[in-house]
Amino acid sequence: MSTHTVAEAKNQLSKLIDRALAGEAIVITRRGQPVIELRPIHPPPRPVSKAELDWLRARRTGRKRAKTDAGTLVTAMRNEEWQH
């Protein structure tokens, strides 16, 4: 991680952005206190296509549903553990 003052960041902004995009943690300070961190913005996940949903649906067919939902199962397991 590298730390830079606001003045340094103003003079080197393009370089600092490139370094942040390369994975380096860049922190900007004001009066000695960290105030901003430069980091890349990750692209949003792509939408799932109808073909992909159909593929998933085809492979899910024939599977039995669980008798108990996950929340109820975890609660029962936790309660059982606390009783011992």
MODELLER restraints for C-alpha pairs under 7 A, 6 or more apart:
rsr = mdl.restraints
at = mdl.atoms
rsr.add(forms.Gaussian(group=physical.xy_distance, feature=features.Distance(at['CA:1:A'], at['CA:24:A']), mean=6.24, stdev=0.5))
rsr.add(forms.Gaussian(group=physical.xy_distance, feature=features.Distance(at['CA:1:A'], at['CA:25:A']), mean=4.58, stdev=0.5))
rsr.add(forms.Gaussian(group=physical.xy_distance, feature=features.Distance(at['CA:1:A'], at['CA:26:A']), mean=5.86, stdev=0.5))
rsr.add(forms.Gaussian(group=physical.xy_distance, feature=features.Distance(at['CA:2:A'], at['CA:25:A']), mean=6.38, stdev=0.5))
rsr.add(forms.Gaussian(group=physical.xy_distance, feature=features.Distance(at['CA:2:A'], at['CA:26:A']), mean=5.19, stdev=0.5))
rsr.add(forms.Gaussian(group=physical.xy_distance, feature=features.Distance(at['CA:2:A'], at['CA:27:A']), mean=6.24, stdev=0.5))
rsr.add(forms.Gaussian(group=physical.xy_distance, feature=features.Distance(at['CA:3:A'], at['CA:26:A']), mean=6.05, stdev=0.5))
rsr.add(forms.Gaussian(group=physical.xy_distance, feature=features.Distance(at['CA:3:A'], at['CA:27:A']), mean=4.77, stdev=0.5))
rsr.add(forms.Gaussian(group=physical.xy_distance, feature=features.Distance(at['CA:3:A'], at['CA:28:A']), mean=5.85, stdev=0.5))
rsr.add(forms.Gaussian(group=physical.xy_distance, feature=features.Distance(at['CA:3:A'], at['CA:29:A']), mean=6.91, stdev=0.5))
rsr.add(forms.Gaussian(group=physical.xy_distance, feature=features.Distance(at['CA:4:A'], at['CA:27:A']), mean=6.27, stdev=0.5))
rsr.add(forms.Gaussian(group=physical.xy_distance, feature=features.Distance(at['CA:4:A'], at['CA:28:A']), mean=4.95, stdev=0.5))
rsr.add(forms.Gaussian(group=physical.xy_distance, feature=features.Distance(at['CA:4:A'], at['CA:29:A']), mean=6.00, stdev=0.5))
rsr.add(forms.Gaussian(group=physical.xy_distance, feature=features.Distance(at['CA:5:A'], at['CA:28:A']), mean=5.51, stdev=0.5))
rsr.add(forms.Gaussian(group=physical.xy_distance, feature=features.Distance(at['CA:5:A'], at['CA:29:A']), mean=4.80, stdev=0.5))
rsr.add(forms.Gaussian(group=physical.xy_distance, feature=features.Distance(at['CA:5:A'], at['CA:30:A']), mean=6.07, stdev=0.5))
rsr.add(forms.Gaussian(group=physical.xy_distance, feature=features.Distance(at['CA:6:A'], at['CA:28:A']), mean=6.07, stdev=0.5))
rsr.add(forms.Gaussian(group=physical.xy_distance, feature=features.Distance(at['CA:6:A'], at['CA:29:A']), mean=6.15, stdev=0.5))
rsr.add(forms.Gaussian(group=physical.xy_distance, feature=features.Distance(at['CA:6:A'], at['CA:30:A']), mean=6.14, stdev=0.5))
rsr.add(forms.Gaussian(group=physical.xy_distance, feature=features.Distance(at['CA:9:A'], at['CA:28:A']), mean=6.98, stdev=0.5))
rsr.add(forms.Gaussian(group=physical.xy_distance, feature=features.Distance(at['CA:20:A'], at['CA:26:A']), mean=6.19, stdev=0.5))
rsr.add(forms.Gaussian(group=physical.xy_distance, feature=features.Distance(at['CA:20:A'], at['CA:38:A']), mean=6.11, stdev=0.5))
rsr.add(forms.Gaussian(group=physical.xy_distance, feature=features.Distance(at['CA:20:A'], at['CA:39:A']), mean=5.31, stdev=0.5))
rsr.add(forms.Gaussian(group=physical.xy_distance, feature=features.Distance(at['CA:20:A'], at['CA:40:A']), mean=6.47, stdev=0.5))
rsr.add(forms.Gaussian(group=physical.xy_distance, feature=features.Distance(at['CA:21:A'], at['CA:39:A']), mean=6.70, stdev=0.5))
rsr.add(forms.Gaussian(group=physical.xy_distance, feature=features.Distance(at['CA:21:A'], at['CA:40:A']), mean=5.46, stdev=0.5))
rsr.add(forms.Gaussian(group=physical.xy_distance, feature=features.Distance(at['CA:25:A'], at['CA:38:A']), mean=6.79, stdev=0.5))
rsr.add(forms.Gaussian(group=physical.xy_distance, feature=features.Distance(at['CA:25:A'], at['CA:39:A']), mean=6.73, stdev=0.5))
rsr.add(forms.Gaussian(group=physical.xy_distance, feature=features.Distance(at['CA:26:A'], at['CA:37:A']), mean=5.63, stdev=0.5))
rsr.add(forms.Gaussian(group=physical.xy_distance, feature=features.Distance(at['CA:26:A'], at['CA:38:A']), mean=5.21, stdev=0.5))
rsr.add(forms.Gaussian(group=physical.xy_distance, feature=features.Distance(at['CA:27:A'], at['CA:34:A']), mean=6.38, stdev=0.5))
rsr.add(forms.Gaussian(group=physical.xy_distance, feature=features.Distance(at['CA:27:A'], at['CA:36:A']), mean=5.71, stdev=0.5))
rsr.add(forms.Gaussian(group=physical.xy_distance, feature=features.Distance(at['CA:27:A'], at['CA:37:A']), mean=4.42, stdev=0.5))
rsr.add(forms.Gaussian(group=physical.xy_distance, feature=features.Distance(at['CA:27:A'], at['CA:38:A']), mean=6.32, stdev=0.5))
rsr.add(forms.Gaussian(group=physical.xy_distance, feature=features.Distance(at['CA:28:A'], at['CA:34:A']), mean=5.82, stdev=0.5))
rsr.add(forms.Gaussian(group=physical.xy_distance, feature=features.Distance(at['CA:28:A'], at['CA:35:A']), mean=5.97, stdev=0.5))
rsr.add(forms.Gaussian(group=physical.xy_distance, feature=features.Distance(at['CA:28:A'], at['CA:36:A']), mean=5.10, stdev=0.5))
rsr.add(forms.Gaussian(group=physical.xy_distance, feature=features.Distance(at['CA:28:A'], at['CA:37:A']), mean=6.20, stdev=0.5))
rsr.add(forms.Gaussian(group=physical.xy_distance, feature=features.Distance(at['CA:29:A'], at['CA:35:A']), mean=5.40, stdev=0.5))
rsr.add(forms.Gaussian(group=physical.xy_distance, feature=features.Distance(at['CA:29:A'], at['CA:36:A']), mean=6.95, stdev=0.5))
